[in-house]
Amino acid sequence: MGSAEKIRMTRRDMLRLSAGGAGVFALTASGFAVPRGFGASGGSVYLEAFPTSPLILNPFSDQLVIPKALRPADPANPTEPQNLFDPDPAKPNVNTVHPGDRTCQDSLQFRCNGKPDTGSRYRDYQSKYGHALGTQSVWCDDIVYKGKPLPDPIIYKIDLEVAQHKFTTQKVLPINSKGQPVVPPGRSGGPQALPASTIYGFNGTFPGPRINAMYGQPSLVHFCNHLDQNPNNYPRQDFGSPSYSFLTHLHNGHTAPESDGQPHYSAYRFEDMDKRSHDTAAWMPNEWVNHMYLGYPAGGDDREKQSFFWFHDHVHGHTGANVYKGMVGLMPIYDPILDAGDERLPAPNLKLPGIRRDNGDGTFDVDYDIPLAFYDCRLDDGVTPHKDAHSGSGESHPEWWGMTYFRHFPNHGFVGDVFTVNGTAYPTLRVKRRKYRLRFLDASISRIYDFKLMSSNKGPVAAKDLGYQGDELQGQYRLPDGQQCMKFTQIANEGGLLPYAMQRDSFELWPAKRKEFIVDFTKYMDGTTTPGDRETVIYLVNTMKMTTGRMWDSKDPRYQVPVMKIIIEADDPKNPVKDYSVIPTGLMRETQPLVENATSLISRAPTFELQRGSSNADPETEWLINGQQFEADKPLISVKKNSGAVWKIRNGGGGWVHPMHLHMEEHRVMLRNGKSVPNARQPDDTAKEDVVALDPSEEVVISRRFRTFTGPYVAHCHNLAHEDHNMMFGWEILP
């Protein structure tokens, strides 16, 4: 039975209901089963009934949005912080940065309602970690890289704004969980325009800005909270941080804790301001923070260079809601030696696809280099009840029909039934007949994808027209005659360039993971060439059925969901395409060595086990690590700066998968269930990573280091429904 036709509850809720005789259920207008009298008296039931989104009638008609590089706050003087202003002219210009004044924490790091840090936590932090709360612990000129200090940072400005976003410009058809047309409450039936959804966005867009960074050139990003401002009175709906707070994390930048945007640091930063509980330990409306991203590889070691960051919200208890509401930004980072973003450069440049266009202000765009952020969502049907750990009492919201619907489910996670790329549902990407670099990011709450490139004679067919119902409608369309037509050449994962490029028929993409590929659109996998005299259509197809947030379903060869249409354009004889790029065949980048005596450390390595469990101290706790809920001021482990360690990460079982993310430095996987890596499913375990993909009951042994910075950090599951319900632990680096 599909999730659209049943209710799922926590074990505690089942016990509570069964104690009162939970035998009588009512049927809602959409066919959802809910307890009779549900919502009449509040309670702690988490309702896991999901709406069926309206069917997008003309998919693959909207063009893929490819974000351009964000320009500096002052393009005429990109490293001058005195020209940084917030948009409210009634407020004085307090948000300046003074690199020479290393003790002025209010101007250098943050503005928090004018309150300085002077309490006991401030003094304890400085004594413990060797630098003051609220200051940039490491400035550019503290770092000597390639024989000289890092230059002044390029200053960027990003505002957190209430805005609206449309996932499609095409008309939609309201349907129920059986795929049948319905008339939404208060609306007419038949095809109609999809309303815009309200987002909390970086600069008011989804995805947010794209910062193209370069190793050796720091970036300072000024984030300011304007989420209290809603002049157009957009409906805020019932998810997102209720206090309109934000906490931005650059995933997984080699970043000092004050710029890492994570709740362990916030526990110290905010306690003396009485801001410790969940979403209040974050940046509130009219507050701002400056995050320093040094563009410096860990230890000054070029083997530690990465290639694709993203930044997202990290407010404790509401990370999933804020990310789902739009707080997603992109940050490719280039290496001036091997991977400078321009295929025309000579060796040792690897000539990966991309042609750089400088903007004259320190920023640049790169043609043929495309980031792809994948995000699944659900749209409200106007009749599904709203109730979860944070909001709702079982009521429905007809006025929100067609807008994003979200639940903070601790029980099964959250998966959507509409698949989007860069904020557009089922877009079309037009490409030249040449090689491209495609950077894949899973920005979904829980969903795992498995992608292939396929051709089709008949094209996509609506799942409802094939007789599917309930959860089988997820993805909306199928490609019944799809056949693999091209291969991917993987060149990087979230840790940066692989040692060697590898050819892939398909690949899994877990939440928060990134993988980068070269796709040669001139050749099919059988060796024939794509026609140059006419357009050719292929599809990026997801073959991973995942009807709940627990893990994937059994393999279903009929589950071929086209996510993006790719049109390979015909050649233009008057403007022939130039392609200087190559697919590397030799060593790209030597990978990070294991820590000293790594093998001998395995037997006594600390173990972090991810478990299902609850806590009397926090009713929202549904997940534990080593039997403990997350407590921001109680790190589970302390390490020394410039040390290395071997850790074990274990999935406690229960039929769940967990993408476990460790902040600050990448790790190398040594063993999976006692066996050496790589294996057939994780061939890129040869390189660095920042997310451990844990199959059910799997144990993974990793090697990692702790360099450059001191202070508190976190590690957590990146199934954000798990993170928000306390599957996270704090750890710290001591001087």
Buried (B, 14 or more C-beta within 10 A) or exposed (E): EBBBBBBBBBEBBEEBBEEEEBEEEEEBEBBBEBBEEBBEEEBBBBBBBBBBBBBBBEBBBBEBBBBEBBBBBBEEEBBBBEBBBBEEEEEEEEBBBEBEEBEBBBBBBBBBEEEEBEEEBBBEBBEBBEBBBBBBBBBBEBBEBEEEEBBBBBBBBBBBBBBBBBBBBBBBBBBBBBBEBBEBBEEEEEBBEBBBBBBBBBBBBBBBBBBBBBBBBBBBBBBBBBBEBBEEEBBBBBBBBBBBBBBBBBBBBBBBBBBBBBBBBBBBBBBBBEBBEBBBBBBBBBBBBBBBBBBBBBBEEBBBBBBBBBBBBBBBBBBBBBBBBBBBBBBBBBBBBBBBBBBEBEEEBBBBBBBBEEBEBBBBBBBBBBBBBBBBBBBBBBBBBBBBBBBBBBEBBEEBBBBBBBBBBBBBBBBBBBBBBBBBBBBBBEBBBBBBBBBBBBBBBBBBBBBBBBBBEEBBBBBBEBEBBBBBBBBBBBBEEBEBBBBBBBBBBBBBBBBBBBEBEBBBBBBBBBBBBBBBBBBBEEEEEBEBEEEBEBBBBBBBBBBBBBBBBEEEEEBBBBBBBBBBBBBEEEEEBEBBBEBBEEEBBEBBEBBEEBEEBBEEBBEBBBBBBBBEEBEBBBBBBBEBBBBBEEBBBEBEBEBBBBBBBBBBEEEBBBBBBBBBBBBBBBBBEEEEBBEEEBBBBBBBBBBBBBBBEBBBBBBBBBBBBBBBBBBBBBBBBBBBBBBBBBBBBBE
